[in-house]
Amino acid sequence: MHPQVIEVAATYLSLADAATPDLVEGLYLTGSAALDDFRPGESDIDFVAVSRAPATTEQVRALELVHSQLARLHPHPFFDGVYLTWDELARDPSAAAKGPHVRGQTLTPATSGGRNPVLWHTLAHRGVTLRGPFAQDLVVAADPAGLAAWTRDNLRNYWRPWWERGSRPTTPAGLALLGTWAPAWGVLGVSRLHHMLATGRVISKSAAAHYARTVFPEPWYRILDECLRIRTAEDTRSLYATPFTRRTEALGYTAMAIDSALAL
């Protein structure tokens, strides 16, 4: 575990225990920190905090102060996650009640945000335990059919519109694809979902690039290698002479990979 992850999580637990004693009975890491893909300066820290009962209104107010203090002490990386109960983890994510969700240093008191099959599967199979029972011993409703249905819906209703917006060159989305973050986000994000539909398992963005190289033909290797270079922050030259060519290939790959995933 990267020392930065340990430091931020330890600070959070200290603040949370002081402000809301006995609320956080379990604390687990998901996301890149759990999938061996945490990149300092690039990655957020994703967490799941678990309690016996839903946080009360008073406890939620206290948690807002906790995350505000944590953001002052550790502005980066963001400590993003959800507050759940043990009972909610044992049920389908769609049955989870609205509750606290932290994203980008802001706590939303009651939302469905973050409560999805990817989180349940990551916690069940790759979760890192910081407090509470061992993650892989938890009763978590990690249903493969639910994961597949969610993934197909995400491809159709998030990634396809994302591609359509990016395909218009002079729009904000199209211009963003001339940078480095957006091409990597799209290419690696869709590759992860393809892997989930093909195998039923959740992997990291970096691992998704390696996976995609095994299932798609060689003409796509350059954009995959470029996005992996961006993801790992390697101090090397771009594989593309211009960002326009990279944008074209990123969009072409994304469209192809969406169609391929939905055909599985």
SVG drawing of the C-alpha trace seen along z (x, -y; Angstrom):
<svg xmlns="http://www.w3.org/2000/svg" viewBox="-34 -24 45 39">
<polyline fill="none" stroke="black" stroke-width="0.4" points="0.0,0.0 1.4,-3.4 2.4,-5.4 0.2,-8.3 -2.8,-6.1 -2.0,-4.8 -1.5,-8.4 -4.7,-9.8 -6.8,-6.8 -5.2,-6.9 -6.0,-10.7 -9.6,-10.0 -10.1,-7.3 -8.7,-9.5 -11.0,-12.4 -14.1,-10.2 -13.6,-8.4 -13.3,-11.7 -16.4,-13.2 -18.7,-10.1 -17.5,-7.5 -18.4,-3.9 -20.0,-4.8 -17.3,-3.5 -17.1,0.2 -15.5,1.2 -13.3,-0.7 -12.3,0.8 -10.4,-0.5 -11.6,0.1 -10.7,-1.5 -7.1,-1.9 -5.7,-1.4 -7.2,2.0 -6.5,2.9 -2.7,2.3 -3.0,-0.8 -2.7,-3.8 -0.8,-6.6 0.4,-9.4 -0.7,-12.8 -3.3,-11.1 -5.4,-8.6 -8.0,-9.2 -8.5,-7.0 -11.8,-5.2 -13.3,-3.9 -16.3,-2.1 -17.2,-2.9 -19.6,-0.5 -21.7,-0.8 -24.4,1.1 -27.1,-1.4 -27.5,-4.3 -25.8,-7.5 -28.2,-9.9 -28.7,-13.5 -26.4,-14.6 -23.8,-12.1 -23.9,-13.2 -23.3,-16.8 -20.3,-15.6 -19.0,-13.7 -19.3,-16.8 -16.9,-18.5 -14.6,-15.4 -14.2,-15.5 -13.8,-19.2 -10.9,-18.9 -9.4,-16.0 -9.4,-18.1 -7.5,-20.8 -5.0,-18.4 -4.7,-16.4 -5.9,-18.4 -4.8,-15.5 -5.5,-12.8 -9.2,-13.0 -10.7,-10.6 -13.9,-9.5 -16.4,-6.9 -19.7,-5.8 -21.2,-5.1 -23.2,-1.8 -24.5,0.7 -23.6,4.3 -27.1,5.2 -27.0,3.1 -23.8,4.9 -25.6,8.2 -28.3,7.0 -28.3,5.9 -26.8,2.4 -30.1,1.2 -31.8,1.9 -29.3,-0.3 -30.9,-3.4 -29.7,-6.8 -26.9,-7.8 -23.7,-9.8 -21.4,-9.9 -18.1,-11.8 -16.7,-12.9 -14.0,-15.5 -14.0,-16.7 -17.8,-17.3 -20.1,-15.1 -23.7,-14.7 -25.9,-13.6 -28.4,-11.5 -27.8,-10.1 -27.6,-6.8 -24.2,-7.9 -21.4,-5.3 -23.8,-2.4 -23.4,-0.1 -22.3,3.5 -18.8,2.5 -18.2,1.3 -19.8,4.4 -17.7,6.7 -14.4,4.8 -15.1,4.9 -15.9,8.6 -13.0,9.8 -10.3,7.1 -11.2,4.9 -8.4,3.9 -9.3,4.1 -8.3,1.2 -10.8,1.9 -13.4,4.6 -13.8,8.2 -11.6,9.2 -13.1,7.9 -13.2,11.3 -15.1,12.8 -17.9,10.2 -21.4,11.1 -21.5,9.0 -24.2,9.4 -21.8,9.5 -24.1,10.9 -22.5,11.5 -25.7,11.0 -26.2,7.6 -22.7,6.6 -23.2,7.5 -26.5,5.6 -25.0,2.5 -22.0,2.6 -24.2,2.8 -26.3,-0.1 -23.2,-2.1 -21.9,-1.5 -25.1,-2.5 -26.0,-5.5 -22.7,-6.9 -19.9,-5.9 -21.9,-6.0 -23.0,-9.6 -19.5,-10.4 -18.1,-9.2 -20.8,-11.2 -19.9,-14.4 -16.2,-13.8 -16.8,-13.2 -17.8,-16.8 -14.3,-18.4 -15.0,-21.9 -17.2,-21.1 -15.7,-21.1 -15.7,-17.3 -14.0,-17.2 -11.4,-19.8 -10.7,-17.9 -9.7,-14.9 -6.8,-16.9 -5.3,-16.7 -4.0,-13.5 -6.5,-12.8 -9.7,-12.4 -8.2,-9.9 -6.9,-7.7 -10.2,-8.0 -12.2,-6.8 -9.9,-4.1 -9.0,-2.5 -12.5,-3.0 -14.2,-1.2 -11.5,1.5 -12.3,2.2 -16.0,2.6 -15.2,5.0 -13.2,7.1 -16.0,7.1 -18.5,8.4 -16.0,11.0 -14.9,12.3 -17.2,11.1 -14.2,9.6 -13.2,6.0 -9.6,4.9 -7.7,1.7 -7.3,-0.8 -3.7,0.2 -4.6,3.9 -7.4,3.1 -4.8,1.9 -2.9,5.1 -6.1,7.1 -7.2,5.2 -4.0,6.0 -4.9,9.7 -8.3,9.4 -8.1,6.6 -5.9,6.6 -2.5,4.9 -3.7,1.7 -5.1,0.7 -1.9,1.3 -0.5,-2.2 -3.5,-4.0 -3.6,-1.4 0.1,-1.8 -0.2,-5.6 -3.0,-5.6 -1.1,-3.3 1.9,-5.6 -0.4,-8.5 -1.9,-6.5 1.4,-5.4 2.8,-9.0 5.9,-7.7 8.2,-10.5 8.5,-9.5 7.5,-11.1 4.0,-10.6 3.6,-7.9 1.7,-10.4 3.1,-13.2 0.0,-15.3 -2.9,-15.3 -5.4,-15.3 -4.3,-11.9 -4.4,-10.6 -7.9,-12.0 -9.0,-10.3 -7.6,-6.9 -9.0,-7.2 -12.5,-7.8 -12.2,-5.0 -11.0,-2.6 -13.7,-3.6 -16.5,-3.1 -15.1,0.2 -14.7,1.4 -18.2,0.4 -19.7,2.3 -17.5,5.3 -18.5,5.3 -22.2,5.0 -21.9,8.0 -20.5,10.3"/>
</svg>
